[in-house]
Amino acid sequence: MNKFRYVDNDILCKYDLSEEFFSKLDFDIEDMIPLRKVFILITNEGKKILKLIDSSEERIEFINKALKYTSSKYEDLLSYYENKEGKIIYESIKNKYVILNMIEGREVTFSNPVEIEMCTKAMANMHIASRGIFNVLQADIVKGNLGEYLPYEFSKAKDDLVSIKEYVLRFRHKVEFDEIFLENVDNKIDEIQKSIELMAMCNYNTLLEDFNKRVLCHNDLAHHNFIVDGDKIKIIDFDYCKIDTRAVDISNFALKVIKSTYYDMDTFKIIIDNYNSIDKLSKDEIKLIYSILSFPRDFITIVRDYYYKQKKWEYEVFLNRLNDKVKNEVHRKEFINKFILDLNEYFY
C-alpha cells in the first residue's frame, strides 16, 4: 500500500499523540507518514498502521475475532497487531487507537477485467473461510454485529422519501436541489416499492437462516480495500464488516465496480461468473442481488445527506452530486431492465 494519495487533515488533527503514548508500544518508531485518515509507522518490526477509532471495544473485539476465525482458513486479510499481552486497543488522553499489520502492494483498478476477476475470487474465498462464524462467536458479540434487515431498511428509505417530499413541498422558495428532488422522488418511491416486492420473491428470510450463506461480509469492497501483492489480492479495512447473507456483499461490491463502467452488463457477468467458479450462487441469491441493485441507494443517500444535514459539504457539492446521480440513474435503469433478460436462467 505504497501509493500515498491524500491525507484527511480534519481526522489527522484529532490524533493526540505524545511521548507517553508511544512509550506504551513495544516497538520503536523510526518515522511516521500520514495517509488518508491514518499514520504509517516505520518501526524496527516493519511497517504498521496507527488508526484512530470511535468504535466500542466490543465492536473492535468482534472484528478481531471475526478476522482471526476467517484468516485461519484464508490468510490474505488484514490483521490487528497484538502486543505481548494480547492487547489491540491503545489509549491516549482523549482517544483510542488500534495498530494494524500493514499489507504492502498497490490498490486494484476496477477498469481492469483481470483484477475484477481476482477481487471477486478473493471475496468468494473470504466468504467460504468465514462459514460457521455465526455459530462460533459468542451470541452477545454476534447480536450487535448482524447486517441490516433489508425489508426494514428499504421500507424506512421509502418512508424517509415520502416524509422529505411533504417537507419540501411546503417550502415557499425552492432552490435547484429541491426542484430536482421533486422531479424524481415519486419515481424513486415506486422503485423502492418494487424492490420490496422483489425481495418477497427471493425467500430472503430463508437465506438468512442458511448459515452456509450467512458469512462475514466486508461491506466496503471499494478498489482501495483490495491490495495487489504479487499474484495475490489481499483485503483490508474491515471497519464496516457484519455477519450477513453473502449476496449483500456481492451486491455492494458489484455496484462499486459497475458504476465505474456505466452499469455495463458484461462487467457484472464477470463478477457473477467468477464468484460461481469458486462457490455457486443459488437462484434465490441472484434474485436478492437483483432486488438490492434495483434499490435506488445513491439517490436516497444524497437526499438524506442534504436534508438531514448528515454531511458538511457546500451547497454546490450537494447539487453537483445529485445531478451526477440522476444522470447515472439512466444507466442503472437500463442495467436493471437487461438483468432479467441476460440472467433469465436464474429466474425461471
N, C-alpha and C positions, 0 to 999 in steps of 0.2 A: 504494500500500500504506500508506495513512494511517490505517488502523484499528488503533491500538495496543492490543492486547487484554491481554497479560500479559507478565511477564518471568520468566525462569528464573534465579533467583538463584544456584543451585548452579553453573550453567555460567558466568554472567557474572562470578562471583568468581574464576574461573580466568584471566581476562584480565589479563595483566601489562603494562599499557600505561605508557609513560613518555615524557618529552620526547625522549629519544634515539630511541625507536621512531618517534614522529611526525615527527622530523626526516628520516627516510628517505623520507617520502612527498613526492610532487612536486605537492601541492596544499595549500592552507591550510584547516584545520578551524575552523569558526566555532561549532559546537555538536555534542554527541553525545547521542543519545536511545536508551535501552535498549528493545529489542523482542524478546520471546521469548528466543532464545539469541544474539542479535547486537546490534550497535550501529548505529543510523542515523547517518551522518556528514553534517552540513550543511557543505558546502565551497564554496569560491569557484568550483568547477566543477560545482556541482549536488549532489544527494543521492546518497550511496553507502552501501554496507553493509559493515561490517567484521565478518568471521566467523572465529572460532577453528576450526581444523581439526585432526583427528587422522589424516587420510588421508596416505598416502605421496605424495611428489612425483610419482611415476609415475601414481598414481591421478588426481591433480589435472591432470596433463598430458593424460591420456585424456579427462577431462570437458571440458577446454578445447578440445581438438582436435575432439571429437565435436560440441560446441556450435557451433564455427566452421563445421564442414562442414555441419551441418544448417541453421544460420542463413543460409548463403549462398543457400538456396532458400526458407527460411521464417523471416522475421526476428522473429517475435513470441515470442522466447525470451530468458531471462536470459542475461547475458554477464559474464565476468570483466573487471575493469578492469586494463589493462596499462599500466605506466609507460613512460617514454620509451625505456627499454632493453628493453621487451617482457617485463618481469618481472611475474609474477602472485602469487608467494608472498613474504610478508614475515615476517621472523623477529624475535622478541624474545629475551630471555634464556632463557625457558622454552618458549615456544610458537611455532607457525607460524599465519599468518593469510592469508586471501585478501580482496580487496576486490571487491565486485560493483557493477555499474552498476544503480542502483535503478530499478524499474519502478513508476510511480505508478498508483494506482487503488484498487479495493476487491476483497475476496475474493468469489468467487461464492457463490451459495446453491443447494445441491443440491435444495432443496424447490421451486425454480422450474424448470418444464419447459423454458422457453426457454433458460435458462442451461445446463441439462444438454445441450441440443442444441448450443449454442455450444461448450461444453467438448469434446464428442465430436468435433465437426468440427475443432477446434484440435488435438486428439490425432491425428486421422487425417492432417491436413496435416503435422504434425511427423513422423509415421511415413513419409509419402511423401518428404519432404525428406531424410530420413536414409538412404534406399535407397542401396546401394552402399558404405555406410560400412565394411562388413566387409572389402571389398577395398581401400579407400583407405588406411586406417590401417595402420601397420606391424604385422606379425604379433605381435611381442613385446608391444606395447601392447594389442592385441586379446585376446590369450590370457588375461590376468588379469582381463578385464572382460566375460566372457560370462555370460549368465544361468545359473541353476542347471539341471542336467539333471533334469527333473521326475520321471521314473520313479525316479531315485535319491532325490530329496527326499521323495517320497511313501513309498517303502519305508523310508527312515530314520525318518520320523514313525511309521509302523506299529511298527517295532522299538522305538522310544522308548516308545510307549504300552504295549506288551507288557512291557517291562522295568520301567517305573514301576508297572504293576499288580502285578507279582510283588513289588516292593519294598514297596508299600503294604499288601498282604495280610499281610505279616509284622509289621505294627505291632500291638502289644498294645493300645494305646489309640488309637482313631481319632477325629479331630476331624471337624467337619461337612464341611469341604472334602474330606477323604478319602472320606467316605461318598458324597458327590455324585459324585465322580470314579469310584468303583467302580460306582455305579449306571449310569453312562453309557459307561464305557470300552469294553465289548465291542461295543456298537453302533457306536462310532466306529472301532474296528478293522475292523469289517465294511465301513463306509463307505469307509475308505481303500482297502481291497482292491478295492472296486467301482470307485473312481476309477482305480486302477492298471489294471484290466481295460478300462475305458473308454478309457484313453489308448492302449492297444494297437489300438483300433479307429479312431483318427483319423490314423494314419500320421504320428505325431509326429516320428520321425527324418527323414522326407521333408520335413516342414515346416521343420526346422532347416537342411536342405540348400538350401532355396529362398531365395537372398539378396535377392529382392524382398520377401520377408515377414520377413526377419531384419533388424531395424531397431534404431534407438536407442529403447529402452524406458525411460521415466521411472521407473517402479516405485513412485512415491508420489504418485499423482494425486489427492490429497485436495483438498477445497474451497479450503483456504488456499494451494494452489500454483497456482491459476488466478486471475489478476488481471484484472478488468474495466477496460479502458482505453478509454473512449468506446464505440465499436461493435466493439471488438476484445477478444479474450481472449488474454492472454499467460501463458506458462507459466514458473514459477520453480522453484528448488531442485532441482537435478539430482544431489544427493548420492548417491542410490541407483541412478542410471541404469546400465544394462548393454546390451549388444548381445544381442538375443533375438528370438524369434518374436513378432510384434505381438499375437498372441492372448493372450499373458501380460499385456501392458499393458492391453489391453481388459478382460480378466477382473478384474484388480486394481482398475481404475477403476470398472467396473460394480458390483463388490462394495461399494466405498465408497459409491456412490450408493444402491443398492437397500437396503442395511442401514438407511438412514435412513427408508425407506418400508415397512419390514417386508416386504422382498422382493417388492415389487409388480411383477408381470409386465409391466404396461403401461409402467412406467418403464424396465424393462430393454429393452423393444422400442423405446423412443425412442432408446436408445443404439445398438442394432443397426441400426435403420433409418437413422439419421443417419450412422453410420460407412459403411454401404453406399452412401449418397448421394455420398460422397466417393471411396470405394475399396471395391469389392465384396469381401466375405469369402467364402472357399470353404467348402464343406461340411465339410472336414476341420478348418478353423479353428473353425467353430461347434461341432463335436464336441469340440475341445480346450477351448474355453471351458466347455462343459458339464462336462467332466471336472474342470477346475480349480475350478469353482463347487460341484461335488459333494464336493470335498475339505473336511473339517471343520476348516479352518485356525484359526478362532477358539478352538475347544476345545483344540486342540493347543498353541496359543501360550500360553494362560493356564496350562495344566498344566505346560508346560516352564518357564515363568517362576516358578511356585511351587516345584516340586520340584527344579529345577536352580538355584534361587536367583539367577535372572537379573535380578530386579527387587528393589528395596529397600523395597517397599511394606509397610504394616502388614497383618496377617492379615485384618482386616475388609475391606480393599480387595480383596484377592485373592478372598475369599469372595463379596463383592457382585458382582464382575466375573464370577466363574464362574456364579453364579446368573443373571445377565443373559444370559450367552452360552447357557446351557442353555435359557432361555425363548425366545431368538431362534431356536434350532435348530428349533423347531416351524414357524416361518415359512419357514426355509430349506428344510426338507424339503418343504413344500407347493410352494414355488417349483420345486424340482428335479423334483418329480412333474409339474408343469404344463409344464416346459420342453419335453419331447419332444412333448407334445400341441399346444402352441402354435407350435412351430417344427419340426414334423414334416417340412416340405419340405426341411430340411437333412439329414435322417437317412435318407431313402429315395430 
